[in-house]
């Protein structure tokens, strides 16, 4: 990684590092924490997974290309994801920083992001790795349900709605993502082990990695993250 992107103090999180990268396996709570950080610092949260799912729903050219890939639980090829991310990061609301949830997933994507940051004279990256026990991940993902209308997320094990499979807010039937089946989840975790974990060494060697325990409840994880971003 280019020396120009290194932190001046590699062992202390920098408020200048507004390019926040949330790492961690599926079900680690990256989306939840992204919401909290976005509200705190006023920078946009960018979920590559949500952007891809929206492309599928809208039946765009990209959506048609990735629909069957996502339904099988496989990862979308790097060139397609990188093109989507580059387009999004070039929008005006990212000028003062952004949070990436689900990107980069591997070294090729990380190197793409480094090159883009350098070419745009943008901020230093800061990678936050949310670690979660694998057995807890399975329960989080297989139990996850979402309201298709208001987008509220529930979990039948940890945060169930008052009425079974019905949204508390608007009464809509809850939906389970097709890729939250146990078979698809195991495929995604295997992909994570094979492709994404090398990122930890990549960002650790650069001085950009911070580790966060993702097993506690979301507010406790948020507090730990903010403690890293706003050291006393």
C-alpha positions as CSV (number, residue, x, y, z in Angstrom):
1,X,0.0,0.0,0.0
2,X,1.2,3.5,-0.9
3,X,3.0,5.1,2.0
4,X,1.1,8.3,1.4
5,X,-2.1,6.6,2.6
6,X,-0.6,5.4,5.9
7,X,-1.7,6.9,9.2
8,X,0.7,9.2,11.0
9,X,0.1,7.2,14.2
10,X,-0.7,3.6,13.1
11,X,-1.9,2.5,16.6
12,X,-4.5,5.3,17.0
13,X,-7.7,5.7,15.0
14,X,-7.7,9.0,13.1
15,X,-10.7,11.2,12.7
16,X,-9.2,12.1,9.3
17,X,-9.8,8.5,8.2
18,X,-13.3,9.0,6.8
19,X,-13.1,6.1,4.4
20,X,-14.4,3.5,6.8
21,X,-14.4,-0.1,5.7
22,X,-16.6,-2.5,7.7
23,X,-15.2,-6.0,7.5
24,X,-16.5,-9.2,9.0
25,X,-18.4,-12.3,7.9
26,X,-22.1,-12.3,6.9
27,X,-24.2,-11.7,9.9
28,X,-21.6,-9.8,11.8
29,X,-23.8,-6.7,12.1
30,X,-22.1,-4.5,9.6
31,X,-25.3,-3.0,8.4
32,X,-26.5,-2.1,11.9
33,X,-23.2,-0.5,12.8
34,X,-23.0,1.3,9.5
35,X,-26.3,3.0,10.4
36,X,-25.0,4.1,13.8
37,X,-21.7,5.5,12.4
38,X,-23.5,7.3,9.6
39,X,-25.8,9.1,12.0
40,X,-22.9,10.0,14.3
41,X,-20.5,11.4,11.6
42,X,-23.0,12.5,8.9
43,X,-21.4,10.5,6.1
44,X,-23.2,8.1,3.8
45,X,-23.4,4.4,4.4
46,X,-22.8,2.3,1.3
47,X,-23.9,-1.4,1.2
48,X,-22.7,-3.2,-1.9
49,X,-25.1,-6.0,-1.0
50,X,-28.1,-3.6,-0.9
51,X,-27.0,-1.9,-4.1
52,X,-26.8,-5.3,-5.9
53,X,-30.2,-6.4,-4.6
54,X,-31.7,-3.1,-5.7
55,X,-30.2,-3.6,-9.2
56,X,-31.9,-7.1,-9.3
57,X,-35.2,-5.6,-8.2
58,X,-35.0,-2.9,-10.8
59,X,-34.0,-5.4,-13.5
60,X,-31.1,-3.3,-14.6
61,X,-28.4,-4.7,-16.9
62,X,-26.2,-5.3,-13.9
63,X,-29.1,-6.8,-11.9
64,X,-29.8,-9.3,-14.7
65,X,-26.2,-10.3,-14.8
66,X,-25.9,-11.0,-11.0
67,X,-29.4,-12.4,-10.2
68,X,-28.6,-16.1,-10.5
69,X,-25.2,-15.6,-8.9
70,X,-26.7,-14.1,-5.8
71,X,-29.6,-16.6,-5.5
72,X,-27.0,-19.4,-5.4
73,X,-25.1,-17.7,-2.6
74,X,-22.0,-17.1,-4.7
75,X,-20.1,-13.8,-4.7
76,X,-20.5,-11.4,-7.6
77,X,-17.4,-11.1,-9.8
78,X,-15.0,-8.3,-8.8
79,X,-15.2,-6.2,-12.0
80,X,-18.9,-5.8,-11.6
81,X,-18.7,-4.9,-7.9
82,X,-15.8,-2.5,-8.4
83,X,-17.7,-0.7,-11.2
84,X,-20.7,-0.3,-9.0
85,X,-18.7,1.0,-6.1
86,X,-16.7,3.4,-8.2
87,X,-19.9,4.9,-9.6
88,X,-21.3,5.3,-6.1
89,X,-18.2,6.8,-4.5
90,X,-18.0,9.4,-7.3
91,X,-21.3,11.0,-6.2
92,X,-21.2,14.4,-4.3
93,X,-22.5,13.1,-1.0
94,X,-19.2,11.0,-0.6
95,X,-17.0,14.1,-0.8
96,X,-16.6,14.3,3.0
97,X,-16.3,10.6,3.6
98,X,-18.2,7.4,3.4
99,X,-18.8,4.0,5.1
100,X,-18.4,0.8,3.0
101,X,-20.3,-2.2,4.2
102,X,-19.4,-5.4,2.4
103,X,-16.5,-3.9,0.3
104,X,-13.7,-4.8,-0.2
105,X,-14.2,-8.5,0.2
106,X,-10.8,-9.6,-1.2
107,X,-7.3,-8.3,-2.0
108,X,-8.2,-7.4,-5.6
109,X,-11.0,-5.2,-4.4
110,X,-8.8,-3.7,-1.7
111,X,-6.1,-2.7,-4.2
112,X,-8.8,-1.2,-6.5
113,X,-10.0,0.9,-3.6
114,X,-6.5,2.0,-2.7
115,X,-5.9,3.1,-6.3
116,X,-9.2,4.9,-6.5
117,X,-8.5,6.8,-3.2
118,X,-5.0,7.8,-4.5
119,X,-6.4,8.9,-7.9
120,X,-9.0,11.1,-6.2
121,X,-6.6,12.4,-3.5
122,X,-9.2,11.2,-1.0
123,X,-8.9,10.1,2.6
124,X,-7.0,7.3,4.3
125,X,-9.0,4.1,4.8
126,X,-9.7,2.6,8.2
127,X,-10.8,-1.0,8.3
128,X,-13.0,-2.1,11.2
129,X,-13.1,-5.9,11.5
130,X,-16.2,-7.1,13.5
131,X,-15.5,-10.6,14.9
132,X,-18.4,-13.0,15.7
133,X,-18.6,-16.6,16.9
134,X,-19.5,-18.8,13.9
135,X,-22.4,-20.5,15.7
136,X,-23.9,-17.2,16.5
137,X,-23.6,-16.1,12.9
138,X,-25.7,-19.1,11.7
139,X,-28.6,-18.2,14.1
140,X,-28.4,-14.5,13.2
141,X,-28.7,-15.2,9.5
142,X,-31.2,-18.1,9.4
143,X,-33.4,-16.1,11.8
144,X,-33.2,-12.8,9.9
145,X,-36.5,-11.4,8.5
146,X,-37.2,-8.1,6.9
147,X,-40.3,-6.0,6.3
148,X,-40.4,-5.4,2.5
149,X,-42.3,-2.1,3.1
150,X,-40.5,-0.3,5.9
151,X,-37.2,-2.3,5.7
152,X,-37.3,-3.0,9.5
153,X,-35.1,-6.1,10.3
154,X,-36.1,-8.7,12.8
155,X,-34.7,-12.0,14.0
156,X,-36.9,-14.9,15.1
157,X,-34.3,-15.9,17.8
158,X,-33.2,-12.5,19.2
159,X,-35.6,-9.8,18.1
160,X,-38.9,-11.4,17.0
161,X,-42.0,-9.4,16.0
162,X,-45.0,-9.4,18.3
163,X,-47.0,-11.5,15.8
164,X,-45.2,-14.4,14.1
165,X,-43.7,-13.3,10.7
166,X,-45.7,-9.9,10.8
167,X,-44.0,-6.5,10.9
168,X,-44.9,-4.6,14.2
169,X,-44.8,-1.2,12.4
170,X,-47.1,-1.7,9.3
171,X,-48.5,-5.2,9.5
172,X,-46.7,-6.4,6.4
173,X,-45.7,-10.1,6.1
174,X,-42.0,-10.5,6.8
175,X,-39.7,-11.9,4.2
176,X,-36.6,-14.0,4.4
177,X,-33.8,-13.3,1.9
178,X,-33.3,-16.3,-0.4
179,X,-29.6,-16.2,0.4
180,X,-30.3,-16.6,4.1
181,X,-31.0,-20.3,3.7
182,X,-28.5,-22.4,5.7
183,X,-27.0,-23.9,2.5
184,X,-26.4,-20.4,1.0
185,X,-25.0,-19.1,4.3
186,X,-22.4,-21.9,4.6
187,X,-21.4,-21.2,1.0
188,X,-21.0,-17.5,1.9
189,X,-18.9,-18.3,5.0
190,X,-16.6,-20.6,3.0
191,X,-16.1,-17.8,0.5
192,X,-15.4,-15.4,3.3
193,X,-12.7,-17.8,4.8
194,X,-11.1,-18.3,1.4
195,X,-11.1,-14.7,0.0
196,X,-11.8,-12.1,2.7
197,X,-9.7,-13.1,5.6
198,X,-6.4,-12.2,3.8
199,X,-7.7,-8.6,4.0
200,X,-7.0,-8.6,7.7
201,X,-3.3,-9.1,7.2
202,X,-3.3,-6.6,4.3
203,X,-4.8,-3.8,6.5
204,X,-3.0,-4.9,9.6
205,X,0.4,-4.6,7.9
206,X,-0.6,-1.1,6.7
207,X,-1.6,0.0,10.2
208,X,-5.3,0.5,9.1
209,X,-6.9,-2.4,10.9
210,X,-9.0,-2.2,14.1
211,X,-10.6,-5.3,15.7
212,X,-14.1,-5.1,17.3
213,X,-15.9,-7.9,19.3
214,X,-19.3,-8.4,17.5
215,X,-20.8,-10.9,19.9
216,X,-22.4,-8.4,22.4
217,X,-25.7,-6.6,21.6
218,X,-25.6,-3.9,18.9
219,X,-25.4,-0.9,21.2
220,X,-22.4,-2.3,23.0
221,X,-20.7,-2.9,19.7
222,X,-21.5,0.6,18.6
223,X,-20.0,2.0,21.8
224,X,-16.8,0.0,21.2
225,X,-16.5,1.3,17.6
226,X,-17.1,4.9,18.6
227,X,-14.4,4.4,21.2
228,X,-12.0,3.6,18.4
229,X,-13.1,6.5,16.2
230,X,-13.1,9.0,19.0
231,X,-10.3,8.0,21.4
232,X,-10.2,9.9,24.7
